Amino acid sequence: MLEFGTDGVRGRANEELTPEFALAFGRALAGVFQAKTVVIGRDTRVSGAMLSSALASGLSSSGVAVVDLGVMPTPGVAYISATRAAVGVVISASHNPYQDNGIKVFAPGGMKLEDDLEMQIQSLILSGTFTPLSVEVGEIVLDPNALDEYTSYLLSHCDMSGLRPLKIVVDCSNGAAVSVAPGLFSALNLDVQFIGVTPDGKNINQDCGSVYPELLIKTVLDKHADFGMALDGDADRMLAVDSEGNLVDGDQLMAIFALDLKSRSRLVRDSVAVTVMTNLGFRQAMARNGIQVHETQVGDRYVLKSLEERGLILGGEQSGHIIFRDVATTGDGLLSAVRLVELVSRRSESLGGLAKQSMVKMPQSMVSIEFEDPKRIVNIPGLSDLIARLELTLADSGRILVRPSGTEPKVRIMAEAPTRELADEVVSEIRRYLEQHR
């Protein structure tokens, strides 16, 4: 049976993630939350409507009313969940190819689930024991206003009064952002070129979006744009490209936002939350500027938990998930995008200039290798000794991270070192060792 990872449940649609599983998931969700209403959104995958309908049927048969939001970015579902005080469900596999899909849940208030609630849902699905809340069937209705509400919310957190006439490119990854981005950026009165806005159910994340920034880089250079921004399939993350075609990743965006907030005395406790994947150069830059960095395991839900525990407002991941906790409950690529537009306009500097000023990235090498049971790596004999030996060669000028993926049957290997060549050598040696012990 599919199990919860760092971002809900994911699997191959119609093979692992079947309508039968989605139906059972809906019934289990009804049993755990005893909720009267659940809102459901999805991205543009061909399997999305099928799985959404099955999950809605499971909820409805348990007496729960369902509000179908249609194609809606993940953070949009979180926002509607918060404003309606309803459980929110997203049918999406984020940056994965179209053949995959997933289910993730927001508690009433728009927060991702704690591990114990996920385990309760999983246990109910496994047991097959479902108790309907009512003998009545819950109604399933559409909400024609949800997209406009979410768009208005995004615009309310962008000061449009001082926007410069920027020329930008926005890549919607043929995903959920296509339902919001055109209207959102048109309202900002910018010169905008959209790409990745022709979803056909099978081209989500295909040669576009944040997982394939080459298309954005080419378009920014061809159009002589000031900068570009790429979203992923469910629009909860954003990466940028400057006018010279240089990628500005989540670490650099976090540094830009953190330093800007601190300069305006708006960075609460002069602290941010990031994950173990965040570049060492980010930590060094924050230390130079008197900003404390709190580290969590990978996953924006864990970043959010750190923000909540410490009362902070800014956290994020290298992948482009950035959480502005003062106004949002999850990573939001479109919110990050409008705030970046506002920041670049207000500072009257180029994005490339801001990125260079904010931090110097430590050379980093990273690979993912297929591994049937990624969690087994902790038991591989000699692996910890190998990593310890390699860490000695790096001393304080680098680091190594080997971890199981939370979303795929893979092991991630990452190394940072004074040179890219050394980082590559370290990663290659660990990779060879793991491949010999699969």
N, C-alpha and C positions, 0 to 999 in steps of 0.2 A: 504494500500500500504506500502511496505517496505520503511523505512526511513534511512537516514545516521546516523551512530553512531560515536564512536570515531575512528573507522578504516574502513570507507566505509559503504557499505550496506551488511548485512548478513541475511540469512534465510535458511529454509529447502529447499534443492534443489528439483525442480520439483513440489513443493507444494506452497511455498511462492516465492522463487527465480526461476521463470519459464523461458523457452525460450522466451515467449512473453514479459516478463519484460526485459530480457537482450536485446532483439531487440529494445524495446522502449528506453532503457538506451543508446544504441549506437546512435540512432537518436538524442536523447536529447544532448548527448555529442558532436555530430557534430554541433548542433545548438549553443551551448554555446561557444565552442572554435573556431569554424570556421577554424579548423586545416586541413592541407592538408594530414597529415600522423598520424596514431596512431599505436603504437606497443602494442601487447597483449601477456602476459605470463600467465601461470597457474601453479597450483601445481598438484599433482597426483590423485586427487579425480575423481571418475568415472564420475561425472557430469561435470567435467571441460571442456572437449572438446565440449560437447553439448552447454554449456553456452557461451564459447568462440566463437563458430561458429555463434550462434544467435547474439551476440553482434557485431561480425565482419560484419554480414549481415546488421544490422542496420546502421553501419558506411558506408559500401560500397554502400548501397542504397541511402545514402545522399551525395555521391560523394567523400567520404574520402578513401584514400589508406590505407590499413591495412597490417602491417607486423606481421606475426604470429611467435612468439618466441618459441612456444611449452612450454614444462615444464621448468620453469625458476624461481629461487628464487625471491621473491619480490624485494630485493635490487638490483638484477641483472636487473630487468625491470627498476628500477629507474635509474640505471647507463646507460642503453641503451637509455632511455628517455632523459637523460642529454646530452649524446654524439651525439645523432641524432637531438636534439632540437625538439623532438616530444612528443605529449601527450602519456603517458604510462598507461596501464590498466592491473591490476592483477586479475585473477579469483582465489580466495582462501578464505578460512575461517580460515586461520592461525592454531591455536591450537585446533579448534573445531573438533568434530568427522566427519567422512566422509559424513554423511547424510546432513550436512550443507555445504553451499558454500557462496561466497561473491564476491563483486566487489569493488575494490578500484582504485583510479585514481591518477596519478602523472601529474602535469602540465609540459609543456616543460621546461627542466632544472632539472627534477627529484625531484621536491618538491611536497609533499602532498598538496591537495587542501585546500584553505581557506574555512571557513564555508559558506560565501556568494556564492561562486561558486557551492558548493554542493547544496545549496538551489535553485539555478537557474536550475540545472539539475533536481532536484526533482520536481520543479514547471512545467517544460516542460513535464516530464513524466505524471504528474497528469492531465495536460490540454490536452495531446494527440495532441498538435499542433506542427508539425515538418515542417521546411522549408528546403528542400534539398539544399546543397551548389551548386549542379550542376545536370543537367539532365543526365550527364554521370555517369556510375557506377564505383565506385572506385575499383581498383584491390586488390586482397588479395594474398600476397606472403609469402613464408617462408624465414627465415634468417638463413642459416646454420653456420654463423660465430659468432653469438651473444654470444653463450656460451663460445667460445674460447676467445673472447674479454673481457668478464667479468672475466674469470679465470686469464688472463694476468694482468688485472687491480688489482686483489687481490694479486697476486704474486709481483707486483711492489711495494706494500706497506708492504712487509715483507723482512727485511734484512736477507738473507739466509746465509751470509758469516760466521756468528758465531753460527749457530744452533748446539746444542748438539744432539747426537743420542738418542733422547727421544723415549720412548715407550708410545704411546697414543691410546685411543679408541675414535672413533667418531661415534655418533648415529645420523643418518640422518632422523629419525622419519618416514621412508617410505614416505618421502615427496619430495619437490622440490629440496632439497640439493643433492639428488641422481644424478642429472644431472651435478653437478659440483665438489662435495667433493672428489670423488675418484681420479680424475685427479689432483685436486689442491694439496692434501696432498701427492700424489705420487711424485709430483715435488719437495716437500720439503725434500725428502729422509729420511723420518722418518719411524720408525717401527709402522705401523698403523693397528689397527684392526677396521674394519667397522661393524656396526650393524644397523639395520633399513634401509637396502638398497634393499629390495625386495617388492616394492610397487605393489599392485594388484588392486588399485582403491578404496579399502574399508578398508585397514589397516593403513592408514595415522594416526599418533598419537596414534595408538592402542597399549597400553602396551609398549610404547617406546617414545623416544624423550624427550624434555624438560618438557612435562606435566606428564611424568612417568619416573622419573630418576632412579627408582629401577633397571631397566634393565642395565643401564649404571654403576650403583654402583656395581652390581654383576659382570659385565664383567671386570671392572677395577680391582676388587679384585681377580677374577679368573685368569686373565692374568698377575697379578703383574705389572700393568702399572704405569707409572709415574703420569698420570692423564687422565681424559676423558672429552669430551665435547659433549653436547646434543643440537641439534637444534630442532626447532619446524617445523610444516608442511610446512611453506613457507620460512623458514630459515632466518627470520629477527630478531631472538633472539637466544641467546646461554646461557646455564648454564653449569657449570663445576663440576667435582668431583675429589677430591684429591686422592692420593695413598692409603689413609686409608678409603676411601669410604665416606668421608664427602662431602656434597653438598656445592658448592660455588656459591651463587646466584648472581643476577645482582647487588645488593648493594655492595657485597664484591668485585666483579669484578670491579665495578666502583671505589671503594676505592683503589684497587691495581693499576689500570691504572692512577688514579689521582695522587697518591703519587709518582709513577714512573715518570710521566711527570713533576711534580713539582721538583723532585730531579735533573732533567736534565734541569731545567729552561725552560721547553716547555709548561707548563700549562698557557695558555693565561689568564692574569689578575688574576691568582691564584684563579679561580672560576670554578664552575661546575653547571649544571642544572639537577634537579631531579624532581620527582613527589611527591605528598602528601603521596604516599604509601611507600616511601623510609624509611628504618628503622632509628629510632632515634639514634641508635648507629653509623650510618654513619655520621649523622650531628655532633655528638660529636667528632668523629675521625677527621673530616675535620676541626672543630674549633681548635682542639689541634695542628693541623699542619698548621694553618694560611690559610686555603682554605675556601673561601666564597661559600655558597650553596644557589642557587636560586631555588625556588619551583614553580612547575606548577601543573595544573590538570592532571589527568591520561591520557596517550596517548603520544606516541613518537612524534606525530606531534606538540604537545604543548611544549615538550622539545626542539624540533628543533626551534620553534618560539622564545623561550627564548634565545637559542644560537645565533640566527640571530640578535635579538634585541640588545644583549650585546656584540656581536663579540667574542663569546667563541668557544671552539673547542671540549669540552667533556660534554656529557650529557647522561642520561640513566634512566632506570626503574628497579625496583626489579625483574621484570619478565624476564630480560635478554636483553631487547632492549638497545643497547648501540650505540650512535651516535658519530663518529669521524668526526666532521664537517670540519676538515681541508682537508678531502679526500672524504667524503660521504654526501649524502643529506637525509639519512634515517638510521634507525637501520639496522645493517647487521651482522647476526650471524656468517657468514664465515669470514668476515673481523675481527670481534672480536676474532675469533678462531685463525687465523694466527698471529694476534698481541699478543695474549696470549702465543702462542708457542714461538714467538721471545722474549718476555719479560722474560719468565721462563728460556729460554736458556741463555739470556744475564746476568741475575741476578745470575745464578748458585745456585738457591735456589729451594726448592720444592714449588709446588703450595700451599700445606697446610700451610707451613711456612709463605709464603707471605700473605695468607688469615688471619692468626692469628695475624700477625704484623699490618695489615692494619686497622682493626676495631674489636670491640667487639659488637656482635649483641644484641640488647635489646630483651628479650623474647617477642614473638609476637604470637597472636592467630588471625586466620582469617577464616571466613565462608562466603558462599554465599547461599542465600535462594531464592526460586522461588517467584516472585512477578509480578502479571499481568501487573501493571503499576508502574514501579520502581520510576518514577519521582514524584509519589504521596506521597512519604514518607515525603516531606517537609510540608505536610498538616496534618500529623497524630497528633492528639492532645496528648500532654504530652510527645512526643518523645524527643523534645529538652530539656525539664526539666529533663528527666531521664538521658540523656547524660551528662548534666551539673552537675547533682548530682554525677554521677560516675567519672567524670573528677576531681571533688574536692577530691575524695578519692585517686586519683593517684598523684595529685599536679603536681610537675615538673618532676616526675620520670616516666612518661608514657604519653600516649595520646590515643584518640579514633577517629576513622573515620568511618562514615556511609555514603554510597553513592550509587546511582543507577549505575548499570553496563552500560557501553556505547556500549556493543556488544551483551548482552543477557538480557532476561526479568528476571533479578535477582537484588537483593540488596546485596552489599558487606559490611560486618561488620569486622572491624579490631581494635584490641586493643594491645597496648604495655605497659608492666608493669615490675616492678623489678623481678617478678617471672612468670613463664608460668602459674602456677595455678591461679594467680590473673587475668592474661590476659584472660584465659579461662572463669573465672567467669563473667567478665565484658561482654565478647562476648555473653555468654549464656543468661545473663539477658536481653540484648538488643534483642537478637534473639527471646526469648519468647514473648517479648512485640510486636515485629513486626508481629509475627505469629498470635497473638491475634487480630491484626488490619489489616489483609490482606483483 
